[in-house]
Amino acid sequence: MIRKAEDKDIPAMMAFLEGRIESSMFLLGNLEQFGVDNRTHPHGTAFFLRETGDGITGIFGATNGGMLLSQLPGIGATEAQTYAHLLQGYVLRGMTGEAEQVATILEALPFEADALGVNDVDPLYTIDLAQVGESDAVVRAPQESDKALLMTWFQQLDEDNGLGEGGDMRPLDLRADEAIAAETVWLLEGEDGPVAMSAVNAHAGLAVQIGGVFVRRDRRGEGLAATVVAAQLAELRGEGIARAILFAGSERAARIYEGIGFQRAGDYRVALLDPPVQLGSPR
């Protein structure tokens, strides 16, 4: 049976997702921050539950901002068609999650394959922060005076990742304002100002997902990505965070994260449409 989630389902949903946390961080973070009824924030999510007599066996989410999220172990083509029917009229920007699950759902959705501007399968990693050493690097939260810098770096990060209209839907100035207000970005200081950044792009319980790793273009090749992430992890451990998760966008990035101590935990797919598509009747 598939049904829409209600407030009373939240504890069971959290327990199910925490057991598969490596590929569930966006689902968990959105659930923890916005619950099941938020219809205004781009990350507010409508959740659908797959259940048997033994309880929840899968969770599917559709955000207000057009992103699909899933934790649906064993999903097949017939079940994927069910979600395709639920999504008629939905403006789809993209989908992320465990690689094979996402591929199965996307195959059922009514859009042409060439609509995908990004369809990457990246290695997924996790680390116990108790294993992270101390760092001598100087990292800090961004200030209002860093806003123009953040806007430039966010734009360049999108370019580096090949993101077009299907990427982050928020304007650059709003993204910078939110990063400053929420203190979700760490800036690595160099002799001539900030030289790199890393961010938390999902938070759930004592776990975080790391993202937004960026090195100033004139300082690349110096190992600064590893430095900023390692320093960020040390800071997070000091704040009581126990575990970090991320997905690597390239083989070089994977080697950097493995060098810090991250362990492989599977494959993660990031699929983004450019431009977004309003879904019609399923195939």
Secondary structure, DSSP 4 states (H G I P E B T S, - for coil): -EEE--GGGHHHHHHHHHTTGGGTHHHHHHHHHHTTT--SSTT-EEEEEEEETTEEEEEEEEETTSEEEEE-TT--HHHHHHHHHHTTT-EEEEEEEEHHHHHHHHHHSSS-GGGEEEEEEEEEEEEEGGG-------EE---GGGHHHHHHHHHHHHHHTT--TTS--S-HHHHHHHHHHHT-EEEEEETTEEEEEEEEEEEETTEEEEEEEEE-GGGTTSSHHHHHHHHHHHHHHHTT--EEEEE-SSHHHHHHHHHHT-EEEEEEEEEEEEEEEE--S--
